[in-house]
Amino acid sequence: MTERPRILIGVDGSEDGIRATRYGIGRAKRRDEDLWLVNAADDGVVAAGWGVIYDPSVMEEAGRAAVEQAKDLAVAKGMDPEHVHTDVFVGHPVSVLSELSKKAEILIVGRRASSGLERMFVGSTSTSLVANAACPLVVISAASTPEPTGANHRITVAVGGSGDKALRWGASEAQSRQAGLDVVHIIPYQTANVASIVPASAAQERDWEDRVSAGLESLVAPVRADFPDVAIQLRARRGLLVDQLIQETTSVDLLVLGVKARVAFGLGGSVRGVLAHAACPVALIAR
């Protein structure tokens, strides 16, 4: 028997872990996929700095309770128990989830950061997974997105100068949701040189719009052909990149970003900023 595609979800007993589970349940139902609920007990805290040794069996027991809670939720929401898998590992969550992501269609994790300094760092697990996950990653926050997504019936993909991997992933997701797809290209600027970027005349403005529209249409044309049922709209905007992307998240069900694979602490400040303040789930697709 062919193994069904799996949605890997990091579960830790928190509200964000439960929110990630709810999000995964929706996708599993749409795409007829299995849920894979995983808890990773961080072995880095087994031996504390003060010399206190924590019993790994206690951590595993807590992990088992967390995944069983998530499984109960999935079954209550109509998932077949045969298609909900649970595992508990002792190991660093990033290492465990990154390795398991090689066998998954998508990885979903909660965004634990909430305010103050925490928002500056977003959450070490989610940011590190951006660089290490072997499949698309969705980061979701229970605080900013407590309710089921889908009410807007829109997905936004932010595109840069080249590559269409994120664009195609977003089109596939929109198709499965019967949602529209906004393809947005943002020309970033810094406040210090706004005057050098904004066209000086209406004619220059029209020329800029024509050139950007032609480039976007060329990029999107093959995707339109492959996803004829998806209504795709193109938009180009100027502004501060993070601000514009965060604004996008207030009116769509999912923001899709293409990101460069790099070490965790080299994650771009723009992506960190969006993850910290997004008002909807964010999908990160490695280019």
Phi, psi and omega in degrees: 000133179289133180288135181287150176302145182242142172258113182273128182231127175280120184239129181227011180087355181275169176297325179292324177295321177293320179296320177298322178296315179301318179296318179295325178299317179299316179293318181302319180291319181294321189252004179057053180244164178270153172264141177232099185267120187232134171245133177243111177280119186293110180289352177289341180256005178297319175250107184281164181296337180272007178088005179278128180260121179272142180285115180302331181294328177293319179294320178294322178296318178295321178296319178297319178297322181293315182288328178291323175300316180293321178295318178302320178298314181299317180293320178297332179271007173103005178286139174292125180305333179292341182251018175237113185251145180230143176213147175234130181234153169257117183166168180295130184307320181295315180296315182296308184293325178296316180294316181291334182296343177294341182250014185238156176280328183202150177242131181238129178225157176277159177254106188283332183296143184230319184201171175057219182299330180303322182292335178292328184256353175066311187146117188298326181294309183296318181290323179292326180293333177304319183277339190244343182293143181266004180220170177304144182242132173245128178249129184224147181243132176292332182286313184273337181227069183285332184263162176303143178272164177124348184293333182277339180056034180221144172233139177249134171245124176269124183246148178255218186277338184205164176085143182228019181298312178295323180297314179293321178297317179296321179295320177297319179294318178297320179298317181292335181263354187056046182246161174278161182235122173262125176255114189243132174243121183250125175269105184283150172214159175260148184302336184288337184232031179303316185298332182279351184251319181293127181304147184274349183216164178297325180294318177295322178299314180296320180296317178299313181298320181296316182293317179294317180298319179295319178295318179295317181296323177296320180292322187274337186309312179296328179288321175303318182294323182278339180231066186295341182274354182264123177281114184250128176245142181251139178215142174237137182222153172253150176154181175291126191305308183297316181300316182294319180292320178297321177300322178302323186290348183280348185228011179232170182268343182198136172252128182249125180237138169271130182232151176281137175290126181202172179296154189304314185281357174265005180303131184304143181299329179296315180294318177301316180297317179295315180299324183289331189236003183299141178262007175215169177300151180238126176259131182244120184245118181291133179275000000 
